[in-house]
Amino acid sequence: MTDVFNDTPATVSDAPRVRVGRTIGLILVAALGMYVMQLTLSSALSLRMATVDPAGKEGSYSLAVSVSSLLLLIAIPLGGALSDRTTSALGRRKPWIVGGLVLALATSILMGVATSVGLIAALYVIATIGTNIAFNCFAVIPVEALPDNMRARVMGLMGMFGALAMSLGSYMVSWFQGNQTLMMTAPVLLAVVCSVPLLVAYRDPAVTRDDVPTLNVGELARGFVVNPRKHPNFGWTWLSRFLAGIAMTALFSYFIYFMMDGLGVGIAEVGQKAGLLTLASAPVSVIFFSLSGWVSDKIGRRKPFIVIAALIMAAALVIGATAHTFAMFLVAWLVFAVGQAMFLTVDLALCAAVLPDAKDTGKDFAVFQLALSLPNVAVPALAPTLLGIGGGHNYALLWGLAAALCAAGALAIRQVRGIR
């Protein structure tokens, strides 16, 4: 077995030789902060909306998330494509990471002091554009800096840090709930602090204008869509990711409101309960993020892990939808953590394997990220209607439908050819 923490220089296409151990360390430190920012900001928003607009919190929250996710359909691939074409001496990715974090920090501060639901929603939209551009440019670095036979393990470790970040982020929201300006800004501040070592020490490969695709607006717009007929493996992988993303969005966007409306948890306690859920699931996620990536690399298989993971997440949603006690919901949460950890670890490695063109890595990876962003448009747009059927709080319908779609994603991934 190759030690992922050795210091042997690795050669990757279009990238300088790097000291692998140092690069992995820099990536993982940054991943902790980046994942806290990505996974916590929406939870902080849900509590902010519940404080400012307790009666209409579901609608206010859903509107903010839907609009932001809709704009991200343009911002994410555009940011990826522009970063691919950046010829700065600092490299292609770092300028966009810095810019995204600065934008997110400024708007999160304003969200904490604003009292208008409309203004908070508008600021959240801008903040998520910044966070997603920063995160997605960061996510390209492991693909460009590490050889293929190490990616699943490193991405598994990144996912492990993501699990720890979700627990840390939930407790962070709970700790700072009394100071909502700090509650909104702390996740972004942590991302800034954790990203500094990577931004300073990592040598982001600089490129010349001859090395990058030409910037043609028409071609750029057409490039946002990867033809699934021409690249069927890309298409099936994208579809599977999208359907799994629906399951993740349905659970993580509404679990706080489910605890409040379905389990009777008060707003003063719901942050602590959310922290308990993520703390309990952190060891489970750490184990499965680590092992699934390592085993997948070891045996050279990707698809079976993704199929099993999708089915596990579907089963967990059914358990959660029928929960009547916090203990039963905790079981559903833990089961979902197993499936999510397996899926995100191996799915990232599969995504890297089916990218159509190395020159468009940033753009194509951003298109893959859209598979997880589109559910943030669709689910919040439909959730208020689905939850309102049958007298309200119909989580059995919302999560049951999400479970069925997630299971369908397991069938989609079986259509990928040439990759085991």
Long-range contacts (C-beta under 8 A, 24 or more apart in sequence): 1-298, 2-149, 2-150, 4-150, 4-153, 4-154, 4-157, 10-146, 10-147, 10-150, 11-147, 12-144, 12-145, 12-146, 12-147, 13-358, 14-144, 14-205, 14-207, 14-211, 14-358, 15-144, 15-145, 15-205, 16-203, 16-205, 18-145, 18-203, 20-146, 20-150, 22-201, 23-145, 23-146, 23-202, 24-146, 24-154, 24-157, 26-197, 26-198, 26-201, 26-202, 27-141, 27-142, 27-145, 27-154, 27-158, 27-198, 28-157, 28-158, 28-161, 29-194, 29-197, 29-198, 30-138, 30-194, 30-195, 30-197, 30-198, 31-138, 31-158, 31-161, 31-162, 31-165, 31-194, 32-161, 32-164, 32-165, 32-168, 32-190, 32-194, 33-165, 33-190, 33-191, 33-192, 33-193, 33-194, 33-195, 34-134, 34-135, 34-138, 34-165, 34-191, 34-194, 34-195, 35-158, 35-161, 35-162, 35-165, 35-166, 35-169, 36-165, 36-166, 36-168, 36-169, 36-172, 36-187, 36-190, 36-191, 37-104, 37-131, 37-134, 37-135, 37-187, 37-188, 37-190, 37-191, 38-131, 38-132, 38-135, 39-162, 39-165, 39-166, 39-169, 39-252, 40-165, 40-166, 40-169, 40-170, 40-172, 40-173, 40-187, 41-108, 41-124, 41-127, 41-128, 41-131, 41-184, 41-187, 41-188, 42-252, 42-253, 43-169, 43-170, 43-173, 43-256, 43-274, 44-173, 44-183, 44-184, 44-187, 45-111, 45-120, 45-124, 45-184, 46-253, 46-256, 46-257, 47-173, 47-177, 47-180, 47-183, 47-256, 47-267, 47-270, 47-271, 48-111, 48-112, 48-120, 48-180, 48-183, 48-184, 49-117, 49-120, 50-260, 50-267, 51-180, 51-267, 52-115, 52-117, 52-120, 53-117, 54-267, 56-117, 57-257, 58-257, 58-383, 58-384, 58-387, 59-384, 60-117, 60-121, 61-253, 61-257, 61-380, 62-380, 62-381, 62-383, 62-384, 63-121, 63-380, 64-120, 64-121, 64-124, 64-125, 65-124, 65-253, 65-376, 65-380, 66-376, 66-377, 66-380, 66-381, 67-121, 67-125, 68-124, 68-125, 68-128, 68-129, 68-376, 69-128, 69-373, 69-374, 69-375, 69-376, 69-377, 69-380, 70-377, 71-125, 71-129, 72-128, 72-129, 72-132, 72-370, 72-373, 72-376, 73-370, 73-373, 73-374, 73-377, 75-129, 75-132, 75-133, 76-132, 76-133, 76-136, 76-366, 76-369, 76-370, 76-373, 77-223, 77-224, 77-363, 77-366, 77-367, 77-370, 78-220, 78-224, 79-132, 79-133, 79-136, 79-137, 79-366, 80-136, 80-137, 80-140, 80-362, 80-363, 80-364, 80-365, 80-366, 80-367, 80-369, 81-220, 81-223, 81-224, 81-360, 81-362, 81-363, 81-366, 83-137, 83-140, 83-362, 84-212, 84-213, 84-359, 84-360, 84-361, 84-362, 84-363, 85-212, 85-213, 85-215, 86-212, 87-206, 87-207, 87-208, 87-209, 87-212, 88-206, 89-206, 90-204, 90-206, 91-203, 91-204, 91-205, 91-206, 92-204, 92-205, 92-206, 92-207, 92-362, 93-137, 93-138, 93-140, 93-141, 93-144, 93-204, 93-362, 94-137, 94-199, 94-202, 94-204, 96-133, 96-134, 96-137, 97-134, 97-137, 97-138, 97-195, 97-199, 98-134, 98-199, 99-130, 99-133, 99-134, 100-129, 100-130, 100-131, 100-132, 100-133, 100-134, 100-135, 100-137, 101-130, 101-131, 101-134, 101-188, 101-191, 101-192, 101-195, 102-130, 103-127, 103-129, 103-130, 103-133, 104-128, 104-130, 104-131, 104-134, 104-188, 104-191, 105-130, 105-185, 105-188, 105-189, 105-192, 108-184, 108-185, 108-187, 108-188, 109-181, 109-184, 109-185, 111-184, 112-180, 112-181, 112-182, 112-183, 112-184, 112-185, 113-181, 127-188, 131-188, 131-191, 132-369, 132-373, 134-191, 134-195, 136-362, 136-365, 136-366, 136-369, 137-362, 138-195, 138-198, 139-365, 139-369, 140-361, 140-362, 140-365, 141-198, 141-202, 141-204, 143-352, 143-355, 143-361, 143-365, 144-205, 144-361, 145-202, 148-352, 148-353, 149-297, 150-297, 151-348, 151-349, 151-352, 152-293, 152-294, 152-296, 152-297, 152-302, 152-345, 152-346, 152-348, 152-349, 153-293, 153-294, 153-297, 154-293, 155-293, 155-345, 155-348, 155-349, 156-289, 156-290, 156-291, 156-292, 156-293, 156-294, 156-345, 157-289, 157-290, 157-293, 159-285, 159-289, 159-293, 159-341, 159-344, 159-345, 159-348, 160-285, 160-286, 160-289, 160-290, 160-341, 162-285, 162-289, 162-344, 163-281, 163-282, 163-284, 163-285, 163-286, 163-289, 163-337, 163-341, 164-282, 164-285, 164-286, 166-278, 166-281, 166-282, 166-285, 167-275, 167-278, 167-279, 167-281, 167-282, 169-278, 170-271, 170-274, 170-275, 170-277, 170-278, 170-279, 171-275, 171-278, 171-279, 173-271, 173-274, 173-275, 174-271, 174-272, 174-274, 174-275, 177-271, 212-359, 213-359, 213-360, 223-360, 223-363, 224-363, 224-367, 225-367, 226-356, 226-364, 226-367, 230-356, 231-354, 231-356, 232-415, 232-416, 232-417, 233-354, 233-416, 233-417, 233-418, 233-419, 234-354, 234-355, 234-356, 234-364, 236-412, 236-413, 236-415, 236-416, 237-347, 237-350, 237-351, 237-354, 237-368, 237-413, 237-416, 238-367, 238-368, 238-371, 239-371, 239-409, 239-412, 240-306, 240-310, 240-347, 240-409, 240-410, 240-412, 240-413, 241-347, 241-351, 241-368, 241-371, 241-372, 241-409, 242-371, 242-372, 242-374, 242-375, 242-409, 243-310, 243-405, 243-406, 243-408, 243-409, 243-412, 244-309, 244-310, 244-313, 244-343, 244-347, 244-406, 244-409, 245-371, 245-372, 245-373, 245-374, 245-375, 245-376, 246-375, 246-378, 246-379, 246-402, 246-405, 246-406, 247-310, 247-313, 247-314, 247-317, 247-402, 247-403, 247-405, 247-406, 248-313, 248-340, 248-372, 248-375, 249-372, 249-375, 249-376, 249-379, 249-380, 249-402, 250-317, 250-375, 250-379, 250-383, 250-398, 250-399, 250-402, 251-316, 251-317, 251-320, 251-336, 251-399, 251-402, 253-376, 253-379, 253-380, 253-383, 254-383, 254-387, 254-395, 254-398, 255-320, 255-333, 258-320, 258-329, 258-393, 258-395, 259-326, 259-329, 261-392, 261-393, 262-323, 262-393, 262-395, 263-323, 263-324, 263-325, 263-326, 263-329, 265-326, 273-326, 276-330, 277-329, 277-330, 277-333, 280-330, 280-333, 280-334, 281-333, 281-334, 281-336, 281-337, 284-334, 284-337, 284-338, 284-341, 285-337, 285-338, 285-340, 285-341, 287-341, 288-337, 288-338, 288-341, 288-342, 288-345, 289-341, 289-344, 289-345, 292-341, 292-342, 292-345, 292-346, 293-345, 293-346, 293-349, 296-345, 296-346, 296-349, 297-349, 300-420, 301-420, 302-346, 302-349, 302-350, 302-353, 302-419, 302-420, 303-350, 303-413, 303-414, 303-416, 303-419, 303-420, 305-342, 305-343, 305-345, 305-346, 306-342, 306-343, 306-346, 306-347, 306-350, 306-410, 306-413, 307-410, 307-413, 307-414, 308-339, 308-342, 308-410, 309-338, 309-339, 309-340, 309-341, 309-342, 309-343, 309-346, 309-347, 310-339, 310-343, 310-406, 310-407, 310-409, 310-410, 310-413, 311-339, 311-406, 311-407, 311-410, 312-336, 312-338, 312-339, 312-342, 313-339, 313-340, 313-343, 313-403, 313-406, 314-339, 314-403, 314-404, 314-406, 314-407, 314-410, 315-339, 315-403, 317-399, 317-400, 317-402, 317-403, 317-406, 318-399, 318-400, 318-403, 320-395, 320-399, 321-395, 321-396, 321-398, 321-399, 321-400, 321-403, 322-396, 350-416, 350-419, 353-419, 354-416, 354-419
